[in-house]
């Protein structure tokens, strides 16, 4: 056994012993306490034995650091589908997704049939100014060929220090084009608003970041100004919105409610048990509200839809939502690392858990393939998008009524 592995074993056993003794000290029955240290030694010994076998006999050499980090990843990932260990780069990426800004060139990209394709350049970004277009296929970044099915690596290569240069090579039809641009701080919008006639607004939220509630409030104010100060109704589109920051979801629901519970959460620690309530002030001043959801609406989206539905503030139209009723807390660790750990289960104002069941719409309308568009600013089709057609029809007929939360 190597000296490094032995040193780790000593630390590992010490940690297990400390945990087992602290737990044992709180147990009244003395019998289990006597076996806890033995169990800790046994598990630590097994871990060291497996690690040494892998180091000695695995077909390729494996560094101790890699083995230990993989062990940590496995420990956290095996808890549930949402908990995970984050290295420094992954932690940085998750902070970017929640703050609504990053340093890069401003391209919304997606993986389509294994290829990395531009969904849309963000308005005013270096990519938009350079001439990159929706539909372009990214084939290289700084001369390094883009690997199929490797969206994460491509995004990482396009990001960097503000002011630094990057060259992106794209394939457009049969023509190869190269664009060189400087990276900037790019603000990522999470809300897109559009005025629908007569006097109705449409707001699509594609994720919940720290800026979403402010963006949505500004979007609704702008739509009202364009309609001479009033809106008769609003369609809030949460389809294919995977969630995001819980407090952002609370703030969005609060925009349309004057009072009442928005969400409650229950967990083991005091910090994981909480209740969020609405404050007075409805930005629509009671105007009709319809929320669009589908199977891609999850987590924070379900908090908003559930709160507005339970309080009778909105009619929910579409298909049943994803059903993710768990709260993850990102906990920083040393050297820029972190763990994202499931800490709570959340409940709608009526006390229901939506985990693995989802929010049931008031009006079930099946998805129309292709809607909503992958791009936040994608075209809205008021004729082919069945769910949107239903929502607009309900607004025009003033049909937004259903039961209140119990």
PyMOL commands that set and color helices and strands:
alter all, ss='L'
color gray80, all
select helices_A, chain A and resi 3-24+30-57+64-77+88-99+126-130+151-158+212-226+246-254+270-272+300-310+334-336+386-396
alter helices_A, ss='H'
color red, helices_A
select strands_A, chain A and resi 84-86+101-104+107-112+115-121+137-141+144-145+165-172+175-182+184-187+191-196+200-205+233-237+261-267+274-277+288-293+315-318+326-332+338-347+363-364
alter strands_A, ss='S'
color yellow, strands_A
deselect
rebuild
show_as cartoon
